Amino acid sequence: GINAEYGGASPGANKAQNNRPESLSPVTNCMVRRAVHNADKDMFVFKENIDLHLVEMVGYIMDITEGSTCYEYHICDRTAPEPLYIRKFLNDNDDASALPRSNCYVRVVGHLRFVKEQPSIMAFSIKEIKSHNEFLLHRLSVVRFMCGKELTPKLGSKLAASGGVSSAGSFNNNNGGAAQGDGSSMPGMTMTQTKVYNALKKCSPDNQTGLSVRDIQSTTSMPMNDIRVAIEFLSNEGHIYSTIDDEHFKLTDHC
């Protein structure tokens, strides 16, 4: 179980949680600290119109506290004076010995939370990165993310004024790969959730689009409604995230 102060998601997540953005947002420590916490939606808003919830950050481990149920990290990326506080709770299938230790760069994926009057990340994944190129790639991803968020409203207004597409952000790519579920069980999941997870697991990590909902249906032969319920659960639990739109998904472990 997740510590209550972090508000861990559950299959019974409330409606406010379901309204959160579930796409992965690359961020820096500075962005997180400058974001304003919206207590009603339990999310962070950066520059008035950029919602942050499921985030990815790359930084250097300054300090670590190892506990029996969770590891606590202080991670610095040189964009803010103070390191960011990260928690990684240990699940039954986690190998604590494989978690990164001090004096290395890591990639963190998790949900932003407001704890003890400051922002923090409840991590689903913390992995050591071996190449400095990954650090630079993350910074470029942050720039691309910010440019896309700032340009999309302007582009949408221009298209609407010219009689084109009336809504911004509809740059869809339907090149999602196919995968085959193997039907094996996963701890804490139903068979339907396991089949959806396994289908996404067999999608190549290099495929930035991930799988579409229809791809998942074609490989699992399950009813569409069951698949969408499973996707909502896996998304709330941090196992998957949406990519180019709300119809394409990818495993968090494939970041």
Backbone hydrogen bonds, N-H to C=O, Kabsch-Sander energy under -0.5 kcal/mol:
donor,donor_aa,acceptor,acceptor_aa,energy
6,Y,3,N,-1.8
7,G,4,A,-1.6
8,G,3,N,-0.6
13,A,10,S,-1.9
18,N,14,N,-1.5
19,N,15,K,-0.9
19,N,16,A,-0.6
20,R,17,Q,-1.7
24,L,242,S,-0.9
25,S,54,L,-2.4
27,V,56,E,-2.9
32,V,28,T,-2.0
33,R,29,N,-2.3
34,R,30,C,-1.8
35,A,31,M,-1.1
36,V,45,V,-3.0
38,N,43,M,-3.8
39,A,37,H,-0.8
42,D,38,N,-1.3
43,M,38,N,-1.5
44,F,52,L,-2.1
45,V,36,V,-2.7
46,F,50,I,-3.3
49,N,46,F,-0.6
49,N,47,K,-1.3
50,I,46,F,-1.7
51,D,49,N,-0.7
52,L,44,F,-3.4
54,L,21,P,-0.7
55,V,53,H,-0.8
55,V,110,G,-2.9
56,E,25,S,-2.2
57,M,108,V,-2.5
59,G,106,V,-1.9
60,Y,76,C,-3.8
61,I,104,C,-2.4
62,M,60,Y,-0.6
62,M,74,H,-3.2
63,D,74,H,-1.2
65,T,72,E,-2.7
67,G,65,T,-0.6
67,G,70,C,-1.6
71,Y,88,K,-2.5
72,E,65,T,-2.6
73,Y,86,I,-2.9
74,H,63,D,-2.2
75,I,84,L,-2.6
76,C,60,Y,-2.7
84,L,75,I,-3.2
85,Y,119,P,-0.5
86,I,73,Y,-2.7
87,R,121,I,-2.4
88,K,71,Y,-2.6
90,L,69,T,-3.3
94,D,91,N,-1.5
96,A,94,D,-0.8
98,A,95,D,-1.8
99,L,96,A,-1.2
103,N,61,I,-1.4
106,V,59,G,-2.8
107,R,127,K,-3.1
108,V,57,M,-3.4
108,V,106,V,-0.5
109,V,125,S,-2.4
110,G,55,V,-2.1
111,H,122,M,-2.0
112,L,53,H,-2.3
113,R,120,S,-2.9
115,V,113,R,-0.7
115,V,118,Q,-2.5
118,Q,115,V,-0.9
120,S,113,R,-2.4
121,I,85,Y,-1.8
122,M,111,H,-2.9
123,A,87,R,-3.1
123,A,121,I,-0.9
124,F,109,V,-3.1
125,S,109,V,-1.9
127,K,107,R,-2.1
129,I,105,Y,-2.3
134,E,131,S,-1.2
135,F,131,S,-0.7
136,L,132,H,-2.1
137,L,133,N,-2.8
138,H,134,E,-2.0
139,R,135,F,-1.8
140,L,136,L,-2.2
141,S,137,L,-2.2
142,V,138,H,-2.1
143,V,139,R,-2.0
144,R,140,L,-2.6
145,F,141,S,-2.6
146,M,142,V,-2.5
147,C,143,V,-2.7
148,G,144,R,-2.5
149,K,145,F,-2.0
150,E,146,M,-2.1
151,L,147,C,-2.4
152,T,148,G,-2.1
154,K,150,E,-0.5
155,L,151,L,-2.8
156,G,152,T,-2.6
157,S,153,P,-1.9
158,K,154,K,-2.0
159,L,155,L,-2.5
160,A,156,G,-2.2
161,A,157,S,-2.3
162,S,158,K,-1.7
163,G,160,A,-1.1
164,G,159,L,-3.3
170,S,167,S,-0.5
171,F,169,G,-0.7
172,N,170,S,-1.2
177,G,210,G,-0.9
181,G,219,T,-0.5
189,M,186,M,-1.8
194,T,190,T,-2.3
195,K,191,M,-2.3
196,V,192,T,-2.0
197,Y,193,Q,-2.4
198,N,194,T,-2.8
199,A,195,K,-2.0
200,L,196,V,-2.0
201,K,197,Y,-2.1
202,K,198,N,-1.4
203,C,200,L,-1.2
207,N,204,S,-1.8
208,Q,206,D,-1.1
211,L,249,F,-2.6
213,V,247,E,-1.8
216,I,212,S,-2.1
217,Q,213,V,-2.1
218,S,214,R,-2.4
219,T,215,D,-1.5
220,T,216,I,-1.7
221,S,217,Q,-2.6
227,I,223,P,-1.9
228,R,224,M,-2.3
229,V,225,N,-2.0
230,A,226,D,-2.1
231,I,227,I,-2.6
232,E,228,R,-2.2
233,F,229,V,-1.9
234,L,230,A,-2.7
235,S,231,I,-2.4
236,N,232,E,-2.4
237,E,233,F,-2.0
238,G,235,S,-1.1
239,H,234,L,-2.3
240,I,234,L,-1.1
241,Y,250,K,-2.0
242,S,22,E,-1.2
243,T,245,D,-0.6
243,T,248,H,-1.9
248,H,245,D,-1.0
249,F,211,L,-2.9
250,K,241,Y,-2.1
252,T,239,H,-2.9
254,H,251,L,-1.3
255,C,252,T,-1.7
